Amino acid sequence: MSPRNWRRWAATPTATLTACAVTLLGVALVGTPAQAAPASGTAAQDGPSLNFTVARDQVGLPQPADPGDAPQISWGLEGDADGGTAKDVVVKIDVSGISSFADVSGADCVADVCSWRSQDIAPDGFAGGLLEMNAKASAPLGTTGTAKLYATSSNATVTEVPVKVSVGTVGLVVNQFSTVDAATPGTTLDAPLTIGNTGSLTAQGVELRLASTQGLGFAQRFSNCSYGTTDDVSQAEGRTLADAVCHIATPVEPGKTYRLSTPVGITVKKTALFDFVDYQTTPAATSVPADAADTADTVPAVKGSGPVLALVQDGGTVPDPGGTDHRLWQVDSANSADIAVGGGTVTAAPGDQVTLTAKVRNNGPATFDLLTSDDQLGVVVEIPEGTTAVTVPERCRPWDGVGSGEPAPGAPQYMCAIGSPFSVGQSLALPFTVTVDKDAPARTSGKVYPLSVNGVELAYDTNKANSTARLTVKVKGAVG
């Protein structure tokens, strides 16, 4: 979905939506962000085609209800970029499938149909809204029904989305690992993961996802885990991470905490420096606890030739009610990245334009890829006195020793952001075109040296012998 803003009521066609704001504020039982598959709708077949988007297609209602923090069905309806304006769009939710056990509010509801006012949605437009739900006091845990999200339009085809609603919630939480400040490359770290359930329904199995940055890896390969890569970790900023998805059959009961049957070992590679493990758990299925129902569904264990990862109840540990199902484990290593810089010498006469090229290379052994801070790698380039920079690399900004300004020629020195990842063996050239001034001395030079973009010395660059270079201009016919 394109970036736009949610609104509590139907939005105008020109409303905007932020990408991260497509949230379902209710507690999910099971489910992932969902977009409707094409379905029958009311419209002219040749008109615009609109698709609903909901953050999750399954919602759990706490029992007893908490009216001050009611779960919601949050919906969005985006215009058809390739079609015309959708006319007279009326969004509705049929709540007849949940009205026996849930009270709803947040829209105009008549006879089990809640609706939002009619509006037009332009090709670049958007509408959004939400419906609050609370379990009725008499509703037993495990009661389940479906709400249907649909819309009518005088000229557009609109999809329909079902949303499963159940009484009771699974509230999985994982523990936060302590930050590792000085991991040793070549060793293995223990990830002491625990999973608790703060909700009222049993999770009949869980899905555990772990993703690690380039300097870390998985020491074991469990038979009920699949291993690959992912680029869907927000903290990784689009980078591809190693990924493990484990389907664990152990039921996780409300009010209890479980630890892994076998520690998940995380290997620290020789290229490790600034890394993290992203880990998250979701319920595989839900059921009413044994003391509240006669039967419960189970999730069969995944068979395999190797060891199976399971959960073991962790004594009397109570799940953290303020916890979350998604955490990040920061792992910094006691390693170094030898950032070497280079310069060069040119000969020119006053009035000439010449190119001075600063160079930077990572000699390792660590790859530089700092994702947990904005203290990124940079290179300072001083322009030789008596010359004027007329063309500057795009990644370089004027530098005053404290901060950098907007891109501009003519500055005495520049901070060049190298970016990351900056892998072992990777190098980068930074060409500056300078004009030799009329009063330039016979020989003039400027320093090149690495520094963080915030002006901090690089503690991980322990080899200072190659941390300074010079850009030199020999000026023909100069006096002095």
C-alpha positions in Angstrom: 0.0 0.0 0.0 1.3 3.4 -0.8 2.1 5.9 2.0 -1.0 7.5 3.3 -2.6 8.4 6.7 -5.3 6.5 8.5 -8.3 8.4 9.7 -10.9 7.3 12.2 -13.7 8.0 9.8 -13.9 7.8 6.1 -11.1 9.8 4.5 -11.3 12.3 1.7 -9.8 11.2 -1.6 -6.7 13.3 -1.1 -5.9 11.9 2.3 -2.4 10.5 2.8 -1.3 7.3 4.6 2.0 6.5 6.3 3.4 3.1 5.4 3.8 1.9 9.0 0.4 3.1 10.1 -1.6 0.2 8.6 -2.0 -1.3 12.1 -4.7 -3.4 13.6 -4.9 -2.2 17.2 -6.6 -5.3 18.4 -4.7 -8.3 19.8 -4.2 -10.9 17.0 -4.9 -14.6 17.6 -3.3 -15.8 14.4 -2.9 -13.9 11.2 -0.7 -11.8 9.0 -1.2 -8.5 7.2 -3.8 -9.3 4.6 -4.9 -7.9 1.3 -8.2 -9.1 -0.2 -8.2 -11.4 -3.1 -10.5 -10.3 -5.9 -14.1 -11.1 -5.0 -17.5 -10.3 -6.2 -18.6 -6.7 -5.7 -21.1 -4.2 -6.8 -19.9 -2.2 -9.8 -19.6 -1.8 -13.5 -17.1 -4.4 -14.7 -15.3 -1.9 -16.8 -14.9 0.7 -14.0 -12.1 1.0 -11.4 -11.2 -1.9 -9.3 -10.5 -1.4 -5.6 -8.9 -3.7 -3.0 -9.4 -3.5 0.7 -6.3 -3.9 3.0 -6.5 -4.8 6.6 -3.4 -5.2 8.9 -4.6 -8.6 10.2 -7.3 -10.9 9.1 -7.9 -12.4 12.6 -8.6 -10.5 15.8 -8.9 -11.7 19.4 -11.2 -9.9 21.9 -10.0 -9.8 25.6 -12.4 -11.4 28.1 -13.2 -9.5 30.2 -13.4 -6.6 27.8 -11.3 -3.5 28.2 -13.5 -0.7 26.6 -10.6 1.8 27.1 -8.4 -0.3 24.8 -10.8 -2.0 22.5 -9.5 -4.2 19.6 -10.3 -2.8 16.2 -10.8 -3.8 12.6 -8.8 -1.1 10.8 -9.4 -0.9 7.0 -8.0 0.9 4.1 -9.3 1.3 0.5 -6.9 2.8 -2.0 -7.8 4.2 -5.4 -7.2 2.4 -8.6 -4.0 4.0 -10.1 -4.8 2.6 -13.5 -8.6 3.4 -13.4 -10.8 6.4 -13.0 -12.4 7.8 -9.9 -14.5 5.3 -8.0 -17.9 7.0 -7.5 -20.3 6.9 -4.5 -18.2 4.4 -2.5 -20.0 3.2 0.7 -17.8 1.0 2.9 -19.7 -1.5 5.1 -18.9 -4.2 7.6 -21.5 -7.0 8.1 -21.2 -7.9 11.8 -24.0 -10.4 11.9 -21.5 -13.2 12.3 -20.1 -11.7 15.5 -23.0 -9.7 17.0 -24.0 -12.6 19.3 -20.8 -12.3 21.3 -19.4 -8.9 20.5 -20.5 -5.3 20.8 -19.3 -2.9 18.1 -18.8 0.9 17.8 -17.0 3.4 15.7 -19.4 3.6 12.7 -23.1 4.0 11.8 -24.4 0.5 12.6 -28.0 -0.5 11.8 -29.3 -4.1 11.8 -25.8 -5.7 12.0 -24.4 -3.6 9.2 -22.0 -0.8 10.0 -21.3 1.8 7.3 -19.3 4.9 6.5 -20.5 7.9 4.5 -20.5 7.8 0.7 -17.5 9.3 -1.0 -15.5 9.3 -4.3 -12.0 7.8 -4.3 -9.7 9.2 -7.0 -6.9 7.1 -8.6 -4.4 8.6 -6.1 -7.0 8.8 -3.3 -7.5 6.7 -0.1 -10.2 6.1 2.4 -9.8 4.5 5.8 -11.7 3.8 9.0 -11.9 1.5 12.0 -14.5 -0.5 14.0 -14.1 -1.1 17.7 -15.1 -4.4 19.2 -15.6 -5.7 22.8 -16.6 -9.1 23.9 -19.9 -9.4 25.7 -19.7 -10.3 29.3 -21.5 -13.6 28.7 -19.4 -14.7 25.7 -17.4 -17.8 26.5 -13.7 -18.1 25.6 -13.1 -19.6 22.2 -16.3 -18.3 20.6 -15.5 -17.4 17.0 -17.3 -15.7 14.1 -16.6 -13.7 11.0 -17.1 -10.0 10.1 -17.3 -9.2 6.4 -15.8 -6.0 5.0 -17.3 -4.9 1.7 -18.3 -1.8 -0.2 -20.8 -0.6 -2.9 -20.1 1.8 -5.7 -21.9 3.2 -8.7 -19.0 2.4 -11.1 -16.3 0.4 -9.3 -15.7 -3.2 -8.5 -14.8 -3.6 -4.8 -13.4 -6.6 -3.2 -14.7 -8.3 0.0 -12.5 -9.2 3.0 -13.5 -11.6 5.8 -12.1 -10.9 9.3 -12.2 -13.7 11.8 -13.0 -12.6 15.4 -12.7 -14.7 18.5 -13.3 -14.2 22.2 -10.0 -14.5 24.0 -6.5 -13.7 23.0 -3.1 -15.3 22.8 -0.5 -12.8 24.1 2.9 -14.2 23.2 5.9 -12.5 24.6 9.7 -13.2 24.2 12.4 -12.1 26.6 15.0 -9.5 25.8 18.6 -10.7 25.5 21.3 -8.6 27.1 23.4 -6.6 24.6 26.7 -8.3 23.8 29.5 -5.8 23.8 32.6 -7.9 22.9 31.8 -11.2 21.2 34.8 -13.1 20.1 34.9 -14.1 16.4 34.9 -17.8 16.0 32.9 -18.5 19.1 29.2 -19.4 19.5 26.7 -17.5 21.6 23.8 -19.0 23.4 20.4 -17.3 22.7 18.5 -18.0 25.9 15.1 -17.6 24.4 11.9 -17.9 26.5 8.3 -17.6 25.2 5.4 -16.7 27.5 1.7 -16.2 27.1 0.0 -13.3 28.7 -3.4 -13.9 27.0 -6.4 -16.1 27.8 -6.1 -18.7 25.1 -3.6 -21.5 24.6 -1.4 -21.2 21.5 -1.3 -24.7 20.0 2.2 -24.3 18.8 4.2 -21.3 17.8 6.2 -20.1 14.8 9.6 -18.7 15.8 11.5 -16.5 13.3 15.1 -15.5 13.7 17.1 -13.3 11.3 20.8 -12.5 11.7 23.0 -9.9 10.0 26.1 -10.9 7.9 28.5 -11.4 10.8 26.4 -14.0 12.6 25.0 -17.4 11.7 23.1 -20.3 13.0 25.1 -23.0 14.8 22.5 -25.7 14.5 19.9 -26.7 11.9 16.8 -28.1 13.6 14.6 -30.5 11.6 11.5 -28.4 12.2 13.1 -25.2 11.1 13.6 -23.9 7.5 16.6 -21.8 6.7 17.0 -19.2 4.0 17.2 -15.5 3.6 14.8 -12.5 4.1 14.8 -8.8 3.3 11.7 -8.2 5.4 13.4 -7.0 8.6 12.8 -3.2 9.0 15.9 -2.7 11.2 18.0 -4.1 8.3 17.0 -1.3 5.9 16.5 -3.6 3.0 19.5 -5.8 3.5 19.2 -9.5 3.0 19.6 -11.4 6.3 20.0 -15.1 7.1 16.6 -16.4 8.2 15.3 -19.3 10.2 11.6 -20.2 10.6 10.8 -22.8 13.2 7.5 -24.5 13.6 7.3 -25.6 17.3 4.4 -27.9 18.2 4.5 -27.4 22.0 1.3 -25.7 23.3 1.9 -22.5 25.1 -0.7 -22.1 27.9 -1.9 -18.8 29.4 0.1 -17.5 32.3 3.1 -19.7 31.6 6.6 -19.2 30.3 8.6 -21.8 28.3 12.3 -22.1 27.3 13.8 -23.8 24.3 14.5 -27.5 24.7 17.9 -27.0 23.0 19.8 -23.7 23.0 19.8 -21.9 19.7 23.5 -21.3 19.1 24.5 -18.1 17.2 28.0 -18.3 15.6 30.2 -15.2 15.5 32.0 -15.1 12.1 35.4 -13.6 11.5 33.8 -10.7 9.7 31.6 -9.8 12.6 31.6 -6.3 14.1 28.3 -4.6 14.5 25.5 -7.2 14.3 22.1 -8.2 15.6 19.6 -11.0 15.7 15.9 -10.1 15.1 13.5 -12.6 16.7 9.8 -12.9 16.8 7.1 -15.4 17.7 3.5 -15.8 16.5 0.9 -18.4 17.5 0.4 -21.3 15.1 -3.2 -21.8 16.3 -5.3 -21.2 19.3 -7.6 -23.0 21.6 -9.5 -22.6 24.9 -7.4 -23.9 27.9 -8.3 -27.4 29.2 -10.1 -26.0 32.2 -12.4 -23.9 30.0 -13.2 -26.4 27.2 -13.5 -30.2 26.7 -11.2 -30.4 23.7 -8.4 -28.5 22.0 -6.9 -28.6 18.6 -3.3 -29.6 18.3 -0.6 -28.9 15.7 1.3 -32.1 14.7 5.1 -32.0 15.2 7.2 -31.6 12.1 9.1 -34.8 11.5 12.8 -34.9 10.5 16.0 -36.9 10.8 17.7 -34.3 13.0 16.8 -32.9 16.4 13.5 -31.2 16.9 13.3 -27.8 18.6 10.6 -27.8 21.3 9.6 -25.8 24.3 9.9 -26.8 28.0 7.9 -25.1 30.7 10.2 -22.7 32.6 9.3 -23.3 36.3 7.2 -20.7 37.9 8.3 -17.8 35.7 5.3 -15.5 35.0 5.2 -13.9 31.5 5.9 -10.2 31.5 2.5 -8.4 31.0 4.2 -5.5 29.3 6.3 -7.7 27.0 6.2 -8.0 23.2 6.5 -10.8 20.7 9.3 -9.1 18.7 12.8 -8.2 19.9 16.2 -7.3 18.6 19.4 -8.6 20.2 22.5 -6.4 19.6 25.8 -8.2 19.2 29.0 -6.2 18.9 32.2 -8.1 18.4 35.8 -7.5 19.7 37.0 -7.2 16.1 38.7 -4.7 13.9 38.2 -3.3 10.4 41.4 -1.8 8.9 40.1 1.2 7.0 43.0 2.3 4.7 43.0 5.6 2.8 45.0 6.7 -0.2 45.8 9.9 -2.0 47.8 10.9 -5.0 49.9 13.6 -6.7 49.2 15.6 -9.8 51.1 18.4 -11.6 49.3 21.5 -13.0 49.7 25.2 -13.8 47.7 28.0 -12.3 44.3 28.1 -13.9 44.3 24.4 -14.7 41.5 22.1 -13.6 42.8 18.7 -12.3 41.2 15.7 -10.6 42.4 14.6 -7.2 41.1 11.2 -6.1 41.0 10.1 -2.5 40.6 6.4 -2.0 39.3 4.2 0.9 39.5 0.4 1.4 38.4 -2.0 4.0 41.2 -4.5 4.6 39.2 -6.4 7.2 39.0 -8.7 8.9 35.5 -7.3 9.8 32.9 -6.0 7.5 31.6 -2.6 8.5 27.8 -2.5 8.6 26.4 -0.4 11.4 22.7 -0.8 11.6 22.2 0.0 15.3 23.5 3.6 15.3 23.9 6.6 12.9 27.6 6.8 13.6 28.5 5.7 10.1 31.9 5.5 8.4 33.2 8.6 6.7 36.3 10.0 5.1 37.5 13.6 5.6 39.1 15.1 2.5 41.0 18.4 2.8 41.2 20.5 -0.3 44.9 21.6 -0.9 45.5 25.2 0.0 45.7 27.3 -3.2 43.1 25.2 -5.1 39.3 25.4 -5.2 37.0 22.4 -5.4 34.6 22.9 -8.4 33.2 19.3 -8.7 32.6 17.2 -5.6 31.3 13.6 -5.2 27.6 13.4 -4.4 28.3 11.6 -1.1 30.6 14.4 0.1 29.4 17.5 2.1 31.3 20.6 3.4 32.7 19.8 6.8 33.6 22.2 9.6 34.9 19.7 12.1 31.6 19.5 13.9 28.9 18.9 11.3 28.3 18.8 7.5 26.4 21.2 5.4 24.5 21.0 2.1 26.4 19.9 -1.1 28.5 22.8 -2.4 31.8 23.4 -4.2 34.4 25.7 -2.8 34.7 24.4 0.8 38.1 23.9 2.3 37.3 20.3 3.5 34.6 17.7 3.0 33.1 14.8 4.9 32.3 11.9 2.6 29.8 9.3 3.9 31.1 5.8 2.8 27.8 4.1 3.6 27.3 0.5 4.6 27.8 -2.3 4.2 31.5 -1.7 3.5 32.7 -5.3 3.1 36.2 -6.7 3.5 38.1 -6.0 0.3 35.7 -3.3 -0.9 37.2 0.0 -2.0 35.8 3.3 -3.1 37.2 6.3 -5.1 36.3 9.9 -4.3 37.3 12.1 -7.2 37.4 15.9 -6.6 37.9 18.3 -9.5 39.9 21.4 -8.4 41.0 24.6 -10.1 44.6 25.7 -9.3 44.5 29.3 -8.1 46.8 32.0 -9.5 48.6 32.4 -6.1 49.0 28.7 -5.4 52.3 27.7 -3.8 54.7 25.4 -5.7 53.6 22.4 -3.7 50.3 22.1 -1.8 48.5 19.2 -0.2 45.5 18.2 1.9 45.0 15.3 4.2 42.7 12.3 3.7 41.7 10.4 6.8 38.8 8.2 8.1 36.4 9.4 10.8 32.8 8.7 11.6 30.3 11.0 9.9 29.7 12.5 13.4 33.4 13.3 13.9 34.2 10.4 16.2 37.5 8.4 16.0 37.1 4.9 14.7 37.8 2.7 17.7 37.6 -0.5 15.6 40.3 0.7 13.1 43.3 -0.3 15.2 45.9 0.0 12.4 46.6 3.7 12.2 49.6 3.3 9.9 47.4 3.5 6.8 44.8 5.9 8.2 46.3 9.1 6.7 47.0 10.0 3.1 47.6 13.2 1.1 46.3 14.8 -2.0 49.1 16.8 -3.5 49.3 19.3 -6.4 52.7 20.4 -7.8 52.2 23.8 -9.4 54.3 24.6 -12.4 55.6 28.1 -12.6 54.6 29.0 -9.1 56.6 31.4 -7.0 57.9 29.9 -3.8 
